[in-house]
């Protein structure tokens, strides 16, 4: 009986991990025959789990939606991931679900083995949340649905300077970056791609007409967001050509420095800092050769940095 119960839990875990499972593959994972899989599926149905079957040689099984939420069976890494997500939500990344997230986290904490409780407890002890709140869950749901259904959105928007406006936008992507959620869409009145902080959006109903999807902005939606956020973060920006593949450069620079592939040997980097002198130090620290593109202030800062480094290298106490 114990072996059968343990196998049922394993079967339920597999059905939750993937949408469709061929019968023979389930049997192989469980180390039993396909006949035993059929019997175990019937047992799960008897317990109230809606497991759907597709007949035939290519048939399989799928866990459907039921009247109640079945127990979720998580491995160690999955449990840690869920706990981290709940802690983030409880900290206000999405407004209005903090209490629900805290309750769910408390339930998860009660059933965690001690080895995982210590791992997750370290996060609670040593990670300090920042102030502020995110968008509400209904707003995020409305924005995501509009992206999915390709329906134009009209919404009231507050800019960084608290200026109010009404925007007419074709929504394409929701992006989460740090503690912020952003909507990237085509602003119909301004005839261009724009980025909007989701917590500053107040959607108007109903949605507008459907629209045909557009080609993404240069570099993709995430790169467009990075350019927009970087424009607010940095006082000085410059374009440089780095003599290394984009994949190598991306791992060495901040996310707010968009990287664009140029060819197999190099890429273009939109770098930023508070001053040209600081940007010169950051770029020198990459450990890669680069060329400055039309940025005289950065060129001058690099000459000054090189001269100071030469003097330091030439200094001798003897």
ABEGO torsion letter per residue (X at the ends): XAAAAAAAAAAAAAAAABABBBAAAAAAAAGBBAAAAAAAAAAAAAAGBBBBBBBEAABBBBBBBBABBBBBBBBAAAAAAAAAAAAAAAAGABBGAAAAAAAAAAAAAAABBAAAAAAAAAAAAABBBBBEBBBBAAAAAAAAAAAAAGBBBBBBBBBAAGBBBBBBBBBABBBBBEABBBBBBBBAAAGBBBBBBAAABBBBOBBBBBBBBBBBBBGEAAAAAAAAAAAAABABBBBBBBBBBAAAAAAABBAABBBBBABAABBBBBBBBABAAAAAAAAAAAGBBBBBBGBAAAAAAAAAAAAAAAAAAABBAX
